[in-house]
Amino acid sequence: MSAYDHKIESLGFQGFVNTVFGRVATRYDLMNDLMSGGVHRLWKAAAINWLAPSRSTPSLLIDVAGGTGDITRRFLRAAGPGSKSVICDISGEMMEEGERRLADEHALGHVRFVQANAESLPFKDNTSDFYTISFGIRNVPGIQSALNEAFRVLKPGGRFLCLEFSRVEVPFLDSIYHTYSDAVIPALGRVVAGDAEPYRYLVDSIRKFPDQRRFARMMETAGFSRVQYRNLSGGIAAIHSGIKV
């Protein structure tokens, strides 16, 4: 057993994930820029464009695994005046980074931070208009439980949107992408964040995550209707959408 596998076993999966994100919080978005060549910003913009919150009616977003505030910031810019977001993250360090960044943009009056597990959210049924989770659900031990919770906290008519790494569906791009992931991403982590281990975990978590169709079926199992997905960059990432009716 490698030192990496031993650490996961000793801390438990959730404990290991908490440790990973606690260590990379201040450089998380920088590493995303380097790993994706900045393309993750276009993916997030595409997600908010598809979410399309009304500019005439205030709405509430629950942004799960939203620690650094990137999705919330984009949502508040796109949504109507008076709209608010609740950022939920299991990592206190990630939320501290998000609070610092949103304070710089004077957005904190519209945002609340709640440290919580995606599988057991501290909100009443039928609470929010939107639920987003961006590059976070693959780090949840019980993905189906998290989807069930998303369905529970949304209002009838509410919208679920998930942006996540997925399965490449373009011939030859998949092998190039796997080679890049194995060779480059941990090396970038070692240089920029001083530690390759968290980024080795991120590569592994992407490969273990359900593909587009299986994840869509899991959303339907949770109760969502009108489930759709859109591939980004040939399936390197995908956006999944569902409605609570």
C-alpha positions in Angstrom: 0.0 0.0 0.0 1.4 3.4 -1.0 1.7 6.3 1.5 -1.2 8.0 -0.4 -3.5 5.0 0.0 -2.5 4.5 3.6 -3.4 8.1 4.4 -6.9 7.7 2.9 -7.3 4.5 4.9 -6.1 6.1 8.2 -8.2 9.3 7.9 -11.2 7.9 6.2 -12.3 9.2 2.8 -14.1 12.3 4.1 -11.3 13.1 6.5 -8.8 12.8 3.7 -10.8 15.1 1.5 -11.1 17.7 4.3 -7.3 17.6 4.7 -6.7 17.9 0.9 -8.9 21.1 0.5 -7.7 22.6 3.7 -4.1 22.4 2.4 -4.8 23.9 -1.1 -7.5 26.5 -0.2 -5.4 29.6 -0.8 -4.1 28.4 -4.2 -7.1 26.4 -5.3 -8.3 28.7 -8.1 -4.7 29.4 -9.2 -4.2 25.7 -9.7 -7.5 25.4 -11.6 -6.2 28.1 -13.9 -2.9 26.3 -14.5 -4.4 22.8 -14.8 -7.1 23.9 -17.3 -5.3 26.8 -19.0 -8.0 29.0 -17.6 -10.8 27.1 -19.4 -12.5 26.3 -16.0 -13.6 30.0 -16.1 -15.4 29.5 -19.4 -17.0 26.3 -18.0 -18.3 28.2 -15.0 -19.6 31.0 -17.2 -21.4 28.4 -19.4 -23.0 26.9 -16.2 -24.4 30.2 -15.0 -25.6 31.0 -18.6 -27.5 27.8 -18.6 -28.8 28.4 -15.1 -30.1 31.7 -16.3 -31.5 33.2 -13.1 -34.2 35.9 -13.6 -33.0 39.5 -13.4 -36.4 40.7 -12.5 -37.2 38.4 -9.5 -34.9 37.9 -6.5 -33.8 34.3 -6.0 -32.0 32.2 -3.5 -29.1 29.9 -4.4 -27.6 27.1 -2.3 -24.1 26.8 -3.6 -22.7 23.5 -2.2 -18.9 22.9 -2.2 -18.8 26.6 -3.1 -16.0 27.4 -0.7 -14.0 30.0 -2.7 -17.2 31.8 -3.9 -16.5 31.6 -7.6 -20.0 30.3 -8.6 -21.8 32.5 -6.1 -20.0 35.6 -7.4 -21.1 34.8 -10.9 -24.6 34.0 -9.8 -25.0 37.3 -8.0 -23.8 39.2 -11.1 -26.4 37.4 -13.3 -29.3 37.3 -10.9 -31.8 40.0 -10.1 -31.4 42.6 -7.3 -32.0 41.2 -3.9 -30.8 37.7 -4.8 -28.8 35.9 -2.2 -26.6 32.8 -1.9 -25.8 30.4 0.9 -22.3 28.9 0.4 -22.0 25.4 1.9 -18.7 23.7 2.2 -17.3 21.1 4.5 -13.9 22.8 4.5 -13.6 25.8 6.8 -10.4 26.9 5.1 -12.1 27.0 1.7 -14.9 29.2 3.1 -12.4 31.5 4.8 -10.8 32.0 1.4 -14.2 32.6 -0.2 -15.2 35.1 2.5 -12.0 37.1 1.9 -12.5 37.2 -1.8 -16.2 38.2 -1.6 -15.4 40.9 0.9 -13.0 42.4 -1.7 -16.0 42.6 -4.1 -18.4 44.0 -1.4 -20.7 41.0 -1.9 -20.8 39.7 1.6 -24.2 41.3 2.3 -25.8 38.9 -0.1 -23.9 35.8 1.1 -24.1 33.5 4.1 -21.5 30.8 4.8 -22.5 27.5 6.4 -20.1 24.6 7.1 -22.0 21.5 6.2 -21.9 18.1 4.6 -23.6 17.8 1.2 -25.2 14.5 2.4 -27.0 16.2 5.3 -27.7 19.9 4.7 -29.0 22.0 7.6 -32.0 23.5 5.6 -35.7 22.9 5.6 -37.5 21.2 2.7 -38.4 23.4 -0.2 -35.9 26.2 0.7 -34.1 27.4 -2.4 -34.7 28.4 -6.0 -31.4 27.0 -7.2 -28.8 24.5 -6.1 -25.4 24.4 -7.7 -22.4 22.2 -7.1 -19.2 22.9 -9.1 -16.3 20.4 -9.1 -17.4 19.2 -5.7 -19.8 16.2 -5.9 -17.1 13.8 -6.8 -15.6 14.4 -3.4 -18.8 13.4 -1.6 -18.7 9.8 -0.2 -22.4 9.2 -0.9 -23.2 10.9 -4.3 -26.7 9.6 -4.3 -27.4 10.9 -0.8 -26.1 14.3 -1.9 -28.5 14.3 -4.9 -31.4 13.3 -2.6 -30.5 16.2 -0.4 -30.4 18.6 -3.3 -33.9 17.5 -4.4 -35.2 17.9 -0.8 -34.0 21.5 -0.3 -35.1 22.8 -3.6 -38.6 24.4 -4.0 -41.0 22.9 -6.5 -39.9 24.2 -9.8 -36.4 24.7 -8.4 -33.3 24.0 -10.6 -30.3 21.7 -9.9 -27.1 22.3 -11.8 -23.9 20.4 -11.4 -20.6 21.2 -13.2 -18.1 18.4 -12.9 -15.3 16.6 -14.6 -16.7 13.8 -16.7 -15.7 11.3 -19.5 -14.0 12.5 -22.6 -16.1 11.4 -25.6 -13.8 12.6 -28.4 -11.5 9.9 -30.0 -7.8 10.3 -29.1 -8.5 13.3 -26.8 -9.1 10.8 -24.0 -5.7 9.3 -24.1 -4.0 12.8 -24.4 -6.1 13.9 -21.4 -5.2 10.9 -19.3 -1.5 11.3 -20.0 -1.7 15.0 -19.1 -3.5 14.2 -15.9 -1.0 11.6 -14.7 2.1 13.5 -15.7 1.4 17.2 -15.4 -1.2 17.9 -12.8 0.6 16.3 -9.8 3.8 18.0 -11.0 2.0 21.4 -11.1 0.8 20.8 -7.6 4.3 20.1 -6.3 5.6 23.3 -7.9 2.8 25.7 -7.2 1.1 24.4 -4.0 4.2 22.6 -2.7 2.5 19.3 -2.6 1.6 16.7 -5.3 -0.5 14.5 -3.2 -3.8 16.5 -3.2 -3.6 16.7 -7.0 -2.9 13.0 -7.4 -6.1 12.5 -5.4 -8.0 15.0 -7.7 -6.9 13.0 -10.8 -8.1 9.7 -9.1 -11.4 11.2 -8.1 -12.2 12.3 -11.6 -11.6 8.8 -13.0 -13.9 7.2 -10.4 -16.8 9.6 -10.9 -19.8 8.3 -12.8 -19.9 9.1 -16.5 -22.5 11.5 -18.0 -25.3 9.0 -18.5 -24.9 7.2 -15.2 -24.9 10.5 -13.3 -28.0 11.5 -15.2 -29.7 8.3 -14.1 -28.7 9.0 -10.5 -30.4 12.4 -10.7 -33.6 10.8 -12.0 -33.4 8.3 -9.1 -33.3 11.3 -6.7 -36.5 12.6 -8.3 -35.4 15.2 -10.8 -37.2 15.7 -14.0 -36.1 17.1 -17.4 -32.6 15.8 -16.7 -30.2 17.0 -19.4 -26.4 17.3 -19.7 -24.1 19.3 -21.9 -20.5 18.3 -22.6 -17.7 20.9 -22.4 -14.4 20.5 -24.1 -15.3 17.2 -25.6 -16.5 15.8 -22.2 -13.5 16.8 -20.1 -16.3 18.4 -18.0 -20.1 18.3 -18.2 -23.0 20.3 -16.9 -26.0 18.4 -15.6 -29.4 20.0 -15.1 -32.6 18.9 -13.5 -35.9 20.3 -12.2 -37.9 19.5 -9.1 -41.5 19.3 -10.1 
